[in-house]
């Protein structure tokens, strides 16, 4: 083990520990910057394959590097080979340097193409291998090593508490717990009681995850469970300000109201970031649709979004939507 190993959470978390979760195909640099500008105190990369790093895949390496505007980045790794994890941690530390907040090990992804290779949530059924992976990462890490797990893999299983204790013994600095089994994918309700059960069995911080779809829910998880921090995923879709809203509520203040025009202004900001920083402008079709929630004629606008191919086309469509919003406001009875 290296001589210096930082502890989680870093002091930067402060009194509003609301974190942007790692999300494959979503949390690229543009998305992370957008959420950081609106209060996320930590932001995670997309899932980064340790095998891809081992083969020096340029695309994979890019996933693990912060943009110049990002003060810090938490990198989430997935795979199944301890030696590849250790090599990946050393590579990321060298490339990211002081801006690397932590390295997180994915033991929660339920997607078939990941689990079928013995990666992601499949590691929960192989605690010895999971422990060896943590040990390998901790042995070379100069930053906190954390992991994200689920309740278990199948309905009726509840292996998270035992696994968390085992991984803590290997040097894990914190554990994020999603309140669903892998078999549930993202269906049904998240069971927040598992967060308390894990927290009661370990001394390291526990990060709660699952069904945090509003700022109010984020604060409720922090209040009603033993979680030290809250990980927000789908709740940030089209709502990057969910982090600052949660912080306001946690301090006893009302979140700032946001008009439809302010939502469109935020969409323009996100599109500009995607144009400048994201690897694929095509992702803009997805996140743009999220911002149109509550807009008049939203279904029709979404149908047209799929035909937008570049930044100028998106902006021209937003011009039309803004005119529609303004026209409807003029027609409303006073």
Secondary structure, DSSP 8 states (H G I E B T S, - for coil): --S----SS-GGGTT--EEE---TTT-SHHHHHHHHHTT-S-BEEEEEEHHHHHTT-HHHHHHT---TT-S-EEEEEE-S-HHHHHHHHHHHHHHHGGGEEEEEEEE----HHHHTTT-GGGGGG-HHHHHHHHHHHHHH-SSEEEEEEES-SSTT---HHHHHHHHHHTT--EEEEESS-TTTTT-S---THHHHHHHHH-SSEEEEES---SHHHHHHHHHHS--SEEEESGGGTT-TTHHHHHHHHHTT-------HHHHHHHHHHHHHHHHHH-S-TTHHHHHHHHHTTT-TTHHHHHHHHTT--SHHHHHHHHHHHHHHHHHHHHHS--
